[in-house]
Amino acid sequence: VAELTDGEGPIAVFGTGAAAAVRRTDTFPHVADIMVNSMYDPESGTVHAFEEQIGSHGGLGGEQSRPFLLWPRGMTDPLDIVAAETAEGAPPPPGGGLVGAEAVHRVLNRWLLEFSGPQVPVRTEGFTGAARADEPLPG
């Protein structure tokens, strides 16, 4: 895994960031012993998934390799949040930018704080007929 390089070998067609994505996945505590990625056709942009869907959740190749966040102008730019974390001593994301679900989660949490926290009711007062959101579902 350490020898993987973007644009070379079996990951050549997957583009910039593919090697870093494989290395990142390899650091997970419950990573599989064998990681299998489906075929990707860069000319058509098609990922031939193992089940009937478009793309392959969490795989390499296709439009899923180019995710994005869309936000109102009044909120902090996600790349500014990543840059601030890096300046505070957090390691920079591999390949730069907003990488991984953890980074997106930090951005979403920051946005919630910027707008006075989550606006999710945790009690039924004022919400006729709503189930309590802070209790487990019955049996």
Accessible surface in RSA format (square Angstrom, percent):
REM  Atomic radii and reference values for relative SASA: ProtOr
REM  Chains: A
REM  Algorithm: Lee & Richards
REM  Probe-radius: 1.40
REM  Slices: 20
REM RES _ NUM      All-atoms   Total-Side   Main-Chain    Non-polar    All polar
REM                ABS   REL    ABS   REL    ABS   REL    ABS   REL    ABS   REL
RES VAL A   1    76.61  50.4  43.22  39.1  33.39  80.5  44.44  38.6  32.17  87.3
RES ALA A   2    83.42  76.7  57.46  88.7  25.97  59.1  59.40  83.7  24.02  63.6
RES GLU A   3   148.96  85.5 125.50  94.9  23.46  55.9  75.81 146.6  73.15  59.7
RES LEU A   4    43.80  24.4  34.74  24.9   9.06  22.8  37.76  26.5   6.04  16.3
RES THR A   5    65.53  46.6  60.12  61.0   5.40  12.9  42.01  56.4  23.52  35.6
RES ASP A   6    52.05  36.5  36.83  36.7  15.22  36.0  20.22  47.6  31.83  31.7
RES GLY A   7    50.88  62.7   0.00   N/A  50.88  62.7  26.46  72.6  24.43  54.7
RES GLU A   8   107.77  61.9 101.52  76.8   6.25  14.9  38.21  73.9  69.56  56.8
RES GLY A   9    57.37  70.8   0.00   N/A  57.37  70.8  34.62  95.0  22.76  51.0
RES PRO A  10   117.99  86.0  87.10  79.4  30.89 112.3 101.42  83.7  16.57 103.0
RES ILE A  11    13.82   7.9  13.82  10.3   0.00   0.0  13.82  10.0   0.00   0.0
RES ALA A  12    41.13  37.8  28.75  44.4  12.38  28.2  29.08  40.9  12.06  31.9
RES VAL A  13    73.94  48.7  57.10  51.7  16.83  40.6  64.75  56.3   9.19  24.9
RES PHE A  14    29.35  14.7  15.27   9.5  14.08  36.6  15.83   9.6  13.52  38.7
RES GLY A  15    33.10  40.8   0.00   N/A  33.10  40.8  33.10  90.8   0.00   0.0
RES THR A  16   137.01  97.4 105.34 106.8  31.67  75.5  68.84  92.5  68.17 103.0
RES GLY A  17    25.79  31.8   0.00   N/A  25.79  31.8  21.72  59.6   4.07   9.1
RES ALA A  18     3.44   3.2   0.35   0.5   3.09   7.0   2.50   3.5   0.93   2.5
RES ALA A  19     2.47   2.3   2.47   3.8   0.00   0.0   2.47   3.5   0.00   0.0
RES ALA A  20    16.73  15.4  14.26  22.0   2.46   5.6  15.52  21.9   1.21   3.2
RES ALA A  21    35.38  32.5  30.58  47.2   4.80  10.9  34.41  48.5   0.97   2.6
RES VAL A  22    25.46  16.8  23.53  21.3   1.93   4.7  25.44  22.1   0.02   0.1
RES ARG A  23    87.51  36.7  85.64  43.7   1.87   4.5  39.76  54.3  47.75  28.9
RES ARG A  24    57.97  24.3  51.42  26.2   6.55  15.6  22.00  30.1  35.96  21.8
RES THR A  25    43.14  30.7  43.14  43.7   0.00   0.0  25.07  33.7  18.06  27.3
RES ASP A  26    64.52  45.2  51.65  51.4  12.87  30.4   1.02   2.4  63.50  63.3
RES THR A  27   105.98  75.4  76.09  77.1  29.89  71.2  71.53  96.1  34.45  52.1
RES PHE A  28    75.94  38.0  70.76  43.8   5.18  13.5  71.35  43.3   4.59  13.1
RES PRO A  29   124.17  90.5  85.24  77.7  38.93 141.5  97.37  80.4  26.80 166.6
RES HIS A  30   171.72  93.9 141.72  98.5  30.00  76.7 104.10 107.3  67.62  78.7
RES VAL A  31    46.66  30.7  25.47  23.1  21.19  51.1  31.02  27.0  15.64  42.4
RES ALA A  32    61.53  56.6  40.16  62.0  21.37  48.6  50.68  71.4  10.86  28.8
RES ASP A  33   153.32 107.4 112.40 111.9  40.92  96.8  36.92  86.9 116.40 116.1
RES ILE A  34   136.99  78.0 120.50  89.8  16.49  39.7 123.68  89.1  13.30  36.1
RES MET A  35    83.75  43.4  50.53  33.4  33.21  79.1  46.02  39.1  37.72  50.0
RES VAL A  36   106.84  70.3  74.77  67.7  32.07  77.3  78.29  68.0  28.55  77.4
RES ASN A  37    59.09  40.7  30.60  29.6  28.49  68.6  26.29  63.3  32.79  31.7
RES SER A  38    12.82  10.8   5.61   7.5   7.21  16.6   4.28   9.1   8.53  12.0
RES MET A  39   117.66  60.9 103.81  68.7  13.85  33.0  82.92  70.5  34.74  46.0
RES TYR A  40    27.77  13.0  19.85  11.3   7.92  20.6   3.26   2.4  24.51  30.2
RES ASP A  41    42.79  30.0  41.55  41.4   1.24   2.9   3.96   9.3  38.83  38.7
RES PRO A  42    72.66  53.0  50.95  46.4  21.71  78.9  51.12  42.2  21.54 133.9
RES GLU A  43   171.26  98.3 132.11  99.9  39.15  93.2  52.13 100.8 119.13  97.3
RES SER A  44    74.15  62.7  35.75  47.7  38.40  88.5  44.01  93.7  30.14  42.2
RES GLY A  45    32.60  40.2   0.00   N/A  32.60  40.2  19.65  53.9  12.95  29.0
RES THR A  46    57.33  40.8  51.43  52.1   5.90  14.1  36.81  49.4  20.53  31.0
RES VAL A  47    11.98   7.9   1.94   1.8  10.04  24.2   1.94   1.7  10.04  27.2
RES HIS A  48    86.08  47.0  78.55  54.6   7.53  19.3  58.21  60.0  27.88  32.4
RES ALA A  49    25.38  23.3   0.39   0.6  24.99  56.8   0.39   0.5  24.99  66.2
RES PHE A  50   140.84  70.5 103.12  63.9  37.72  98.2 109.38  66.3  31.47  90.1
RES GLU A  51   103.94  59.7  88.87  67.2  15.07  35.9  57.41 111.0  46.53  38.0
RES GLU A  52   182.26 104.6 145.34 110.0  36.92  87.9  67.20 130.0 115.06  93.9
RES GLN A  53    83.16  46.5  50.92  37.2  32.24  76.8  30.80  65.6  52.36  39.7
RES ILE A  54   182.13 103.6 152.87 113.9  29.27  70.5 156.57 112.7  25.56  69.4
RES GLY A  55    13.22  16.3   0.00   N/A  13.22  16.3  11.21  30.8   2.01   4.5
RES SER A  56    15.40  13.0  14.49  19.3   0.91   2.1  13.98  29.8   1.43   2.0
RES HIS A  57   183.45 100.3 150.29 104.5  33.16  84.8 105.23 108.4  78.22  91.0
RES GLY A  58    78.41  96.7   0.00   N/A  78.41  96.7  38.77 106.4  39.63  88.8
RES GLY A  59    23.71  29.2   0.00   N/A  23.71  29.2  12.00  32.9  11.71  26.2
RES LEU A  60    28.63  15.9  28.53  20.4   0.10   0.2  28.63  20.1   0.00   0.0
RES GLY A  61     1.46   1.8   0.00   N/A   1.46   1.8   1.27   3.5   0.19   0.4
RES GLY A  62     2.54   3.1   0.00   N/A   2.54   3.1   1.61   4.4   0.94   2.1
RES GLU A  63   141.93  81.5 131.84  99.7  10.08  24.0  45.46  87.9  96.47  78.8
RES GLN A  64    61.30  34.3  31.19  22.8  30.11  71.7  38.77  82.5  22.53  17.1
RES SER A  65    54.55  46.1  22.87  30.5  31.68  73.0  28.19  60.0  26.36  36.9
RES ARG A  66   153.41  64.4 135.04  68.8  18.37  43.7  76.12 104.0  77.29  46.8
RES PRO A  67   108.93  79.4  79.93  72.9  28.99 105.4  88.78  73.3  20.15 125.2
RES PHE A  68   169.46  84.8 139.49  86.4  29.97  78.0 149.91  90.9  19.55  56.0
RES LEU A  69    49.41  27.5  33.55  24.0  15.87  39.9  35.03  24.6  14.39  38.7
RES LEU A  70   160.40  89.3 133.13  95.2  27.28  68.6 133.35  93.7  27.05  72.8
RES TRP A  71    78.11  31.3  57.12  27.6  20.99  49.3  52.30  27.9  25.81  41.9
RES PRO A  72    90.46  65.9  77.48  70.6  12.98  47.2  89.84  74.2   0.62   3.9
RES ARG A  73   238.93 100.3 207.89 106.0  31.04  73.9  85.30 116.6 153.62  93.1
RES GLY A  74    69.43  85.6   0.00   N/A  69.43  85.6  37.73 103.5  31.70  71.0
RES MET A  75    32.22  16.7  24.57  16.3   7.66  18.2  18.63  15.8  13.60  18.0
RES THR A  76    36.16  25.7  26.90  27.3   9.26  22.1  21.26  28.6  14.91  22.5
RES ASP A  77    50.32  35.2  47.03  46.8   3.29   7.8  11.18  26.3  39.14  39.0
RES PRO A  78     4.81   3.5   4.81   4.4   0.00   0.0   4.81   4.0   0.00   0.0
RES LEU A  79    99.58  55.5  95.18  68.1   4.40  11.1  95.33  66.9   4.25  11.4
RES ASP A  80    84.15  58.9  78.59  78.2   5.56  13.1  17.66  41.6  66.49  66.3
RES ILE A  81     4.32   2.5   3.83   2.9   0.49   1.2   4.19   3.0   0.13   0.3
RES VAL A  82    14.30   9.4  14.22  12.9   0.09   0.2  14.22  12.4   0.09   0.2
RES ALA A  83    59.73  54.9  48.59  75.0  11.13  25.3  55.28  77.8   4.45  11.8
RES ALA A  84    42.25  38.8  34.38  53.1   7.86  17.9  41.39  58.3   0.85   2.3
RES GLU A  85    36.77  21.1  36.07  27.3   0.69   1.7  22.76  44.0  14.00  11.4
RES THR A  86    48.70  34.6  39.29  39.8   9.41  22.4  36.22  48.6  12.48  18.9
RES ALA A  87    92.61  85.2  48.71  75.2  43.90  99.9  61.29  86.3  31.32  83.0
RES GLU A  88   147.32  84.6 106.68  80.7  40.63  96.7  48.56  93.9  98.75  80.6
RES GLY A  89    65.39  80.6   0.00   N/A  65.39  80.6  37.37 102.6  28.03  62.8
RES ALA A  90    41.79  38.4  30.18  46.6  11.61  26.4  36.32  51.1   5.47  14.5
RES PRO A  91   114.74  83.6  97.71  89.1  17.03  61.9 103.43  85.4  11.31  70.3
RES PRO A  92    92.61  67.5  80.65  73.5  11.96  43.5  80.65  66.6  11.96  74.3
RES PRO A  93    27.69  20.2  16.20  14.8  11.49  41.8  22.28  18.4   5.41  33.6
RES PRO A  94    64.41  46.9  49.79  45.4  14.63  53.2  61.57  50.8   2.85  17.7
RES GLY A  95    77.47  95.5   0.00   N/A  77.47  95.5  33.26  91.3  44.21  99.0
RES GLY A  96    39.72  49.0   0.00   N/A  39.72  49.0  29.37  80.6  10.35  23.2
RES GLY A  97    32.61  40.2   0.00   N/A  32.61  40.2  19.52  53.6  13.09  29.3
RES LEU A  98    47.44  26.4  20.81  14.9  26.63  66.9  20.81  14.6  26.63  71.7
RES VAL A  99    45.63  30.0  34.31  31.1  11.33  27.3  37.06  32.2   8.57  23.2
RES GLY A 100    20.82  25.7   0.00   N/A  20.82  25.7  10.30  28.3  10.52  23.6
RES ALA A 101    79.43  73.0  63.95  98.7  15.48  35.2  70.43  99.2   9.00  23.9
RES GLU A 102    89.87  51.6  83.03  62.8   6.84  16.3  60.92 117.8  28.95  23.6
RES ALA A 103     4.61   4.2   3.48   5.4   1.13   2.6   3.77   5.3   0.84   2.2
RES VAL A 104    46.44  30.6  46.44  42.0   0.00   0.0  46.44  40.4   0.00   0.0
RES HIS A 105   108.42  59.3 106.43  74.0   2.00   5.1  70.32  72.5  38.10  44.3
RES ARG A 106   106.36  44.7 101.13  51.6   5.23  12.5  51.15  69.9  55.21  33.5
RES VAL A 107     0.66   0.4   0.66   0.6   0.00   0.0   0.66   0.6   0.00   0.0
RES LEU A 108    79.65  44.4  78.52  56.2   1.13   2.8  78.71  55.3   0.94   2.5
RES ASN A 109    60.81  41.9  60.07  58.1   0.74   1.8  18.25  43.9  42.56  41.1
RES ARG A 110    92.63  38.9  90.04  45.9   2.59   6.2  26.67  36.5  65.96  40.0
RES TRP A 111    20.45   8.2  19.21   9.3   1.23   2.9  19.46  10.4   0.99   1.6
RES LEU A 112    75.51  42.1  74.11  53.0   1.39   3.5  75.51  53.0   0.00   0.0
RES LEU A 113   135.41  75.4 115.75  82.8  19.66  49.4 116.28  81.7  19.13  51.5
RES GLU A 114    63.34  36.4  27.44  20.8  35.90  85.5  34.07  65.9  29.27  23.9
RES PHE A 115   111.71  55.9 101.38  62.8  10.33  26.9 105.79  64.1   5.92  16.9
RES SER A 116   103.49  87.5  69.53  92.8  33.97  78.2  45.48  96.8  58.02  81.3
RES GLY A 117    12.44  15.3   0.00   N/A  12.44  15.3   9.93  27.3   2.51   5.6
RES PRO A 118    89.09  64.9  72.28  65.9  16.81  61.1  72.56  59.9  16.53 102.7
RES GLN A 119   137.57  76.9 104.50  76.4  33.07  78.7  64.39 137.1  73.18  55.5
RES VAL A 120   101.45  66.8  86.05  77.9  15.40  37.1  87.35  75.9  14.10  38.2
RES PRO A 121    64.12  46.7  49.72  45.3  14.40  52.3  61.83  51.0   2.29  14.2
RES VAL A 122    74.70  49.2  72.56  65.7   2.13   5.1  72.63  63.1   2.06   5.6
RES ARG A 123   134.13  56.3 126.80  64.6   7.33  17.5  29.40  40.2 104.73  63.5
RES THR A 124    47.35  33.7  41.97  42.5   5.38  12.8  17.58  23.6  29.78  45.0
RES GLU A 125   121.71  69.9 102.73  77.7  18.97  45.2  75.84 146.7  45.87  37.4
RES GLY A 126    81.68 100.7   0.00   N/A  81.68 100.7  41.94 115.1  39.74  89.0
RES PHE A 127   101.96  51.0  95.64  59.2   6.32  16.4 100.70  61.1   1.26   3.6
RES THR A 128   149.50 106.3 111.48 113.0  38.03  90.6  84.52 113.5  64.98  98.2
RES GLY A 129    81.47 100.5   0.00   N/A  81.47 100.5  41.49 113.9  39.98  89.5
RES ALA A 130    47.12  43.3  29.66  45.8  17.47  39.7  38.96  54.9   8.17  21.6
RES ALA A 131    89.89  82.6  61.18  94.4  28.71  65.3  70.79  99.7  19.10  50.6
RES ARG A 132    91.64  38.5  75.79  38.6  15.85  37.7  30.59  41.8  61.05  37.0
RES ALA A 133    69.35  63.8  29.40  45.4  39.95  90.9  39.57  55.7  29.78  78.9
RES ASP A 134    71.95  50.4  36.52  36.3  35.43  83.8  32.13  75.6  39.82  39.7
RES GLU A 135    97.52  56.0  81.86  61.9  15.66  37.3  26.05  50.4  71.47  58.4
RES PRO A 136   126.48  92.2 100.72  91.8  25.76  93.6 112.74  93.1  13.74  85.4
RES LEU A 137   163.54  91.1 142.30 101.8  21.24  53.4 143.02 100.4  20.52  55.2
RES PRO A 138   128.22  93.4 100.47  91.6  27.75 100.9 110.95  91.6  17.26 107.3
RES GLY A 139   128.79 158.8   0.00   N/A 128.79 158.8  66.76 183.2  62.03 138.9
END  Absolute sums over single chains surface
CHAIN  1 A    10583.1       7705.2       2877.9       6686.8       3896.3
END  Absolute sums over all chains
TOTAL         10583.1       7705.2       2877.9       6686.8       3896.3
